């Protein structure tokens, strides 16, 4: 609890991100929870930032680009691909020190692909990591009353 209170969280949602999209929000949320949970687990002090931006917009679809950035322990470049494989972690000491099964990021990769997106990481050891996750969502035309309510990122499932 004391460690979590030393973290500075921030959240950013781009101005052009639609306030209403249609997609599998349970899966989208599962990826967010996993990435944020990892950021908290591997960041002793500093900051964690969640941002959502509009990457691409088409007539009926949008691609959302989510980033989870932390100032944690970082990941060596040679492990960037393997951490998304089942039961792989940076090294065995990670499991002993921080716990986890090595399934979370593999599941996130499967979900991102099911949502016609991708997931990848940028990182520097002892500096931190940024996990990127893209997902395609259906655009929903908002009614005037919904716009005036000030909803910033509501969604509906299929």
C-alpha positions in Angstrom: 0.0 0.0 0.0 2.8 2.4 0.9 4.6 1.6 -2.4 1.4 2.3 -4.5 1.0 5.7 -2.8 4.4 6.7 -4.0 3.3 6.4 -7.7 1.9 9.3 -9.6 -0.9 8.1 -12.0 -2.1 10.2 -14.9 -4.7 9.7 -17.5 -5.1 11.3 -20.9 -7.8 10.8 -23.5 -7.3 12.6 -26.8 -9.7 15.4 -27.7 -10.6 13.6 -31.0 -11.3 10.2 -29.3 -15.0 9.5 -29.9 -17.1 9.6 -26.7 -19.1 6.6 -27.9 -17.7 3.5 -29.6 -19.0 0.0 -30.1 -16.7 -3.0 -29.4 -15.8 -5.7 -27.0 -15.2 -3.6 -24.0 -14.7 -6.6 -21.7 -11.7 -7.6 -23.7 -10.5 -4.0 -24.1 -10.8 -3.6 -20.3 -8.9 -6.9 -19.7 -5.9 -5.6 -21.7 -6.0 -2.3 -19.8 -6.2 -4.0 -16.4 -3.3 -6.3 -17.3 -1.1 -3.5 -18.6 -1.9 -1.2 -15.7 -1.4 -4.1 -13.2 2.0 -4.8 -14.6 3.0 -1.1 -14.5 2.1 -1.0 -10.8 3.8 -4.3 -10.1 7.1 -3.3 -11.8 7.2 0.4 -10.8 8.5 1.1 -7.2 8.3 4.8 -7.5 7.7 7.4 -10.1 4.8 7.6 -12.5 2.3 5.6 -14.5 0.4 7.1 -17.4 -2.5 5.7 -19.3 -3.4 7.5 -22.6 -5.9 6.8 -25.3 -5.6 8.4 -28.7 -7.4 8.2 -32.0 -4.9 6.6 -34.4 -7.1 6.2 -37.5 -10.6 7.1 -38.4 -12.7 5.6 -41.3 -16.3 6.1 -42.2 -17.6 3.4 -39.8 -14.5 2.4 -37.8 -11.8 4.0 -35.6 -8.5 2.6 -34.4 -7.8 3.5 -30.8 -4.1 3.6 -29.6 -3.7 3.0 -25.9 -0.4 3.6 -24.2 0.6 2.5 -20.7 3.9 4.2 -19.7 5.7 3.6 -16.4 9.0 4.6 -14.8 9.6 1.0 -13.7 12.4 -1.5 -14.0 12.3 -1.7 -17.8 12.8 -4.6 -20.2 15.9 -5.5 -22.2 15.5 -5.1 -25.9 16.2 -8.8 -26.6 13.1 -9.8 -24.6 10.6 -7.5 -26.4 9.2 -10.3 -28.5 9.4 -13.2 -26.0 7.4 -11.5 -23.2 4.3 -11.8 -25.4 4.7 -15.6 -25.6 3.0 -18.0 -23.2 4.8 -18.6 -19.9 7.7 -16.3 -20.8 9.0 -13.5 -18.5 12.1 -11.4 -18.7 13.9 -13.9 -16.4 13.2 -16.4 -13.6 14.0 -13.9 -10.9 11.0 -11.8 -12.0 8.6 -14.6 -11.1 10.3 -15.1 -7.7 10.4 -11.4 -6.9 7.1 -10.1 -8.4 5.0 -13.2 -9.0 2.9 -13.9 -12.1 2.4 -16.8 -14.5 3.7 -15.3 -17.7 0.3 -15.6 -19.3 -0.9 -12.0 -19.0 0.9 -10.4 -22.0 0.3 -13.5 -24.2 -3.4 -13.1 -23.5 -3.2 -9.4 -24.3 -1.6 -10.2 -27.6 -4.4 -12.6 -28.5 -7.1 -10.1 -27.5 -5.4 -7.3 -29.5 -5.4 -9.5 -32.6 -9.0 -10.5 -32.1 -9.8 -6.7 -32.0 -7.9 -6.3 -35.3 -5.1 -4.5 -33.5 -1.6 -5.2 -32.1 0.4 -4.8 -28.9 4.1 -4.0 -28.6 6.6 -2.5 -26.1 9.3 0.2 -26.0 11.5 0.1 -23.0 14.9 1.0 -21.4 16.3 -0.9 -18.4 16.0 1.2 -15.2 14.1 3.9 -17.1 10.7 2.4 -17.8 8.4 0.9 -20.4 5.6 2.0 -22.7 3.2 -0.7 -23.8 1.2 0.1 -26.9 -2.2 -1.5 -27.7 -4.4 -0.8 -30.7 -8.0 -1.9 -31.2 -10.5 -1.3 -33.9 -13.9 -0.1 -32.7 -17.1 0.7 -34.5 -18.1 4.3 -34.6 -21.5 5.2 -33.1 -23.4 8.2 -34.1 -24.2 10.2 -31.0 -27.6 11.8 -30.4 -27.6 15.4 -29.4 -28.7 14.6 -25.8 -25.7 12.2 -25.4 -23.2 14.8 -26.5 -24.5 17.4 -24.0 -24.1 14.9 -21.1 -20.3 15.2 -21.4 -19.5 11.5 -21.5 -15.9 11.1 -22.3 -15.5 7.5 -23.3 -18.6 5.4 -23.1 -18.9 2.2 -25.0 -21.3 -0.5 -25.8 -20.7 -4.2 -26.5 -21.7 -6.2 -29.5 
